Amino acid sequence: MLFTALAWLCLSQVANSVLGEDADVADLAEFEDYELSEVDFATVPRRVARQVKTLLTKETKPHIQEFSVQTTIISRYAFTAVSCIMFNRHSAATQGVFQFQVPAAAYVSNFTMIVGGRVFPSQIKTKEKKVKKNGGENNGKPKSKESAEVSDGDMELFRMAVTIPGRNRAIFLLTYEELLQRRLGYYEHVTSVRPMQLVSKLSVGVTIVEHSPIKYLEVLPLRNSRTSASSSSSNSSRNDGKESLPVSTAIKQNKTFCKITFTPNIVQQVKIANNGMLGDFVVRYDVDREMGIGDIQVLDGHFVHYFAPKDLPVVPKNVVFVIDTSASMVGTKIRQTKDALFTILRDLRPNDRFNFVTFSKNVRVWQPGQLVPVTPNSVRDAKKFIYMISPTGDNSTNINNAIQTGSSLLRDYLSTKEESNHNSVSLIIFLTDGRPTVGELQTSNILSNAKTAVQEKFCIFTIGMGNDVDYRLLERMALENCGTMRRIPEEADASTMLKGFYDEIGTPLLSDIRVDYSEDAVEYVTQHLFPNYFNGSEIVVAGKLTNHSSDSLHVRVTASNSDRSLQLERDVSLTERERDTKRRLADAEAGPDANGYVERLWGFLSVKDSLRGRLRSQTSSEREKFTEQAANLSLEYNFLTPLTQMLVEQPQVLADGTLAEAEPTKAPMSTDSQATNQLPDEESAGDTPQSLHRNTEQPERSPAGSIAANGNKKTKKQTKKSVTLSKTSADGDPHFVVDFPLSKLTVCFNINGQAGDVLRLVTDHKQSGVTVNGKLIGAPAPAGSHKQQRTYFSSIIVIVDKPRRSYIEVTSRKVILDGHDRMILPCSSSISVESESLGVAIVANANITVTIRGTIRFVILLHNYKNPAPYQRDHLGFYIANSKGLSKDTHGLLGQFLFQDVGLIQLPGNVTAAKGNNTQETSITGKLESRPMALKVKERTVGVVKKSRRIYSGTQTVDCWFARNNAAKLIDGQYQDYVVSHLFDIGDWPQGTNSH
């Protein structure tokens, strides 16, 4: 199972209100008080609050209490986590609809519902060729990415409807991932903020972590239509991003890091739109680049290579515009198209050549048999031709003949002696608003004819306008002929979007780019041959490093530019690059999303490549090969793609409006609560986990108060009981405590690690299959401290290889459980889940218990700060509560002591009465004095001193014998022997020996 690390922000604990017959009024009053406390009455009229009250009073559907969209962008790869909390304030069950616009280029990676405190996870499965609709399950997926029916241009609609029991909450958790593309010299990230109603707590956050300095950052005004995306696309329109910031937007930025927040209150939302349709929150940015081979980042056995050279001479281009002039283009479409062409004519360069082809039923060429050089006279004549273009005849569109005519113009020119002496970039820009209706109608024949006409000598870029377009045809035509397809929605500003699209491809800098790497060092490299590189864009290649690769990676880039060829070569140190990547991530405090981002980026690009290959395939066997590759990668990385579907179990609501009983399983730390699926009469502390089976089939409901398990055997619901923890732990800075019950001794030591280090805490993968690793995060030391920095555990992963591979990854905000299928759970909700032999129980904002086969139990404490000091970081504490299922071969910083015994001895020269931890010495004078003491561990003598440690979040103090110097001589080997390459490393203990 490859590493999966997704961005997720922990949901805030939602306080339950006192509800009676006047629940609506009480809820409204509470809501109004909350909002009015945030209003600045010096600038906001009081009547706005009354407008808010009127709007809320009319609301009958479930109320959205909290709507949060948090994105972390790590080196262009974006993880987005959406959370939505709905509350049904009525006593009767009501349908709630969660919908969110996801970028069309992104892949959904997880969706989970928590209804009435019960978790309903999703599953990504291979899509059946013929899917029968079943009312019992909802795919909960965006419309197919192979379909033209998307919600709005570059976005797709994710929608899930669910019945919410009376006076209950539903929590919707959605995550998706995307690689931001550089266009026109910047990256653009778009967040749809359209909750469909006013929201008490609405927040949007975008965190950017880059390796290179951020040289340009801009937050655009809220955009109500994606069609205006290119309206400010020119680099000349850049500003400092502060003049027109959306209200409540805040920006914190340093050289390589930026955090942007948008948190409008109710009053501010009303001023934007009183229906909750606020628009798109758009962030644009770009980074500085060094000249040369580009930026190569290495992490966890994978690499990504960003190549975007600058300051190169422009390559001349030969362009043929093929424009649909059928009757359906009449009016706004043709007018906006002509406006764009007028603008494009002004941007043609003196060394360019061009021509125009118009088509409907018949095809017309402006200057037959030639490509026209750019001169003042030719531009003037072209403007006259464009001005005279008008839709003619009926809605007939002869797409095949139009492509053939445009191709013939380019092909004939390229074969001339004049053109053969220098490099240029040739392309067709094809625009239509319809489907083929005359001439050749078969898609396969049109595509075949186009490919034959192109002969791999130039590229076709296709543009579709409106809804009545065969977008699959346009996409395949572009992909098969080294171009791209752009979609212009019906209501769009076509002139602006056409000009923006041309700007992206109007300045070619390189052609025939090839990126190669050492054959013995890499495998499974994504697309590394590119026909063109346009100014303001970026080439991205990712790959997998082989296990036997050397430390050096040879990189070579070859390309053509105008009348010469270019070649760049460099040897890159993989160890140095990985160390640099980790250091930069640690310095930026990128958080858990940084774990494995390079691998997920590689998986993302590999799926895209396979889907493009599938679309271009000419034979059934070739298509099947690409289909299998894309499907397997989609399942491996839990991506919702055109080849996969998402299955979501729906909650069953009874006739009385209550949620039907689930079939829970025994949880390691489960408690009981009265009416757990109903809102209690008083505020809940949120410490009651809900148990469930992670089965794909709906279990039969058992009577309330009992659980059907193991045949006829029944187990009653567990009553609330306290949890006893072992002292053996790693918590705080980190402070290690080891309990030796047989010796009645407790030993403690510190590990002064480095931020970014991953420590092996427990390893027994050969016997029980269990491995526990923890990753350190850094923080500055308090004033006056002898330390240069503090380190804490930011994430802990428990890997179980037997009977099958699964894992649980814990951060201070989320828990990822990947067993039979995959779930992401917030740390702010009390939930209990059991999957096969692996179980997890979350006590909200307190701790997580991981149980393996009932004989191994680990407890992970959550340490989160509301107002942290500079030297404090949210972190985790790790405790071993039950180690019976681990073998005597267990190792690791903690694991090596589980089955060992130690002895406490005095150093020579003193008479000591030693008993457990209470060791004192009697001098000749009869006074009790402390004497130097030591531990005997595996024939090694370790000097120790008496200390006290606070454990269990400071609730208990233990006396222990403290070993100094990073536990030298106490632990086997050296500290470095316990530093592993990544969180998922399960490699053998290196058998290092202590040389002291």
HELIX and SHEET records of a PDB file:
HELIX    1   1 ALA A   23  LEU A   36  1                                  14    
HELIX    2   2 ARG A   47  LYS A   58  1                                  12    
HELIX    3   3 ARG A  226  SER A  228  5                                   3    
HELIX    4   4 ASN A  235  SER A  237  5                                   3    
HELIX    5   5 ILE A  266  ILE A  272  1                                   7    
HELIX    6   6 ALA A  327  MET A  329  5                                   3    
HELIX    7   7 THR A  332  ASP A  347  1                                  16    
HELIX    8   8 PRO A  376  MET A  388  1                                  13    
HELIX    9   9 ILE A  399  LEU A  414  1                                  16    
HELIX   10  10 THR A  443  VAL A  454  1                                  12    
HELIX   11  11 TYR A  471  GLU A  480  1                                  10    
HELIX   12  12 ALA A  494  ILE A  505  1                                  12    
HELIX   13  13 LEU A  574  ALA A  588  1                                  15    
HELIX   14  14 PRO A  592  ALA A  594  5                                   3    
HELIX   15  15 TYR A  597  ARG A  616  1                                  20    
HELIX   16  16 SER A  620  GLU A  636  1                                  17    
HELIX   17  17 GLY A  895  PHE A  897  5                                   3    
HELIX   18  18 TYR A  975  TYR A  978  5                                   4    
SHEET    1   A10 GLU A 137  ASN A 138  0                                        
SHEET    2   A10 THR A 644  GLU A 649 -1                                        
SHEET    3   A10 ARG A 118  THR A 126 -1                                        
SHEET    4   A10 TYR A 107  VAL A 115 -1                                        
SHEET    5   A10 ASN A 168  LEU A 179 -1                                        
SHEET    6   A10 TYR A  77  ASN A  88 -1                                        
SHEET    7   A10 HIS A  63  ILE A  74 -1                                        
SHEET    8   A10 LYS A 201  VAL A 209  1                                        
SHEET    9   A10 PHE A 257  PHE A 262 -1                                        
SHEET   10   A10 THR A 249  GLN A 253 -1                                        
SHEET    1   B 2 THR A  94  PRO A 103  0                                        
SHEET    2   B 2 MET A 155  ILE A 164 -1                                        
SHEET    1   C 4 ARG A 182  ARG A 183  0                                        
SHEET    2   C 4 TYR A 186  VAL A 193 -1                                        
SHEET    3   C 4 GLY A 279  VAL A 287 -1                                        
SHEET    4   C 4 ILE A 214  VAL A 219 -1                                        
SHEET    1   D 4 ASP A 295  LEU A 299  0                                        
SHEET    2   D 4 HIS A 302  PHE A 307 -1                                        
SHEET    3   D 4 ILE A 539  LEU A 545 -1                                        
SHEET    4   D 4 VAL A 522  GLU A 523 -1                                        
SHEET    1   E 6 VAL A 363  VAL A 365  0                                        
SHEET    2   E 6 ARG A 353  PHE A 359 -1                                        
SHEET    3   E 6 LYS A 317  ASP A 324  1                                        
SHEET    4   E 6 VAL A 425  THR A 432  1                                        
SHEET    5   E 6 CYS A 459  MET A 465  1                                        
SHEET    6   E 6 MET A 485  ILE A 488  1                                        
SHEET    1   F 3 VAL A 363  VAL A 365  0                                        
SHEET    2   F 3 ARG A 353  PHE A 359 -1                                        
SHEET    3   F 3 VAL A 372  PRO A 373 -1                                        
SHEET    1   G 4 LEU A 529  PHE A 534  0                                        
SHEET    2   G 4 PRO A 508  TYR A 517 -1                                        
SHEET    3   G 4 SER A 552  ASN A 561 -1                                        
SHEET    4   G 4 ARG A 564  SER A 573 -1                                        
SHEET    1   H 2 SER A 706  ALA A 708  0                                        
SHEET    2   H 2 LYS A 714  LYS A 716 -1                                        
SHEET    1   I12 ILE A 831  SER A 835  0                                        
SHEET    2   I12 LEU A 838  VAL A 843 -1                                        
SHEET    3   I12 ASN A 847  ILE A 852 -1                                        
SHEET    4   I12 ILE A 856  HIS A 863 -1                                        
SHEET    5   I12 HIS A 875  ASN A 882 -1                                        
SHEET    6   I12 SER A 729  ASP A 731 -1                                        
SHEET    7   I12 HIS A 735  PHE A 740 -1                                        
SHEET    8   I12 LEU A 745  ASN A 750 -1                                        
SHEET    9   I12 GLN A 956  ALA A 963  1                                        
SHEET   10   I12 ARG A 940  ILE A 951 -1                                        
SHEET   11   I12 MET A 933  VAL A 937 -1                                        
SHEET   12   I12 GLY A 903  GLN A 906 -1                                        
SHEET    1   J 7 ARG A 822  PRO A 826  0                                        
SHEET    2   J 7 LYS A 814  ASP A 818 -1                                        
SHEET    3   J 7 SER A 806  THR A 811 -1                                        
SHEET    4   J 7 GLN A 789  VAL A 800 -1                                        
SHEET    5   J 7 VAL A 770  PRO A 780 -1                                        
SHEET    6   J 7 VAL A 758  ASP A 764 -1                                        
SHEET    7   J 7 VAL A 979  VAL A 980 -1                                        
SHEET    1   K 3 THR A 912  ALA A 913  0                                        
SHEET    2   K 3 GLN A 920  THR A 922 -1                                        
SHEET    3   K 3 LEU A 928  GLU A 929 -1                                        
END                                                                             
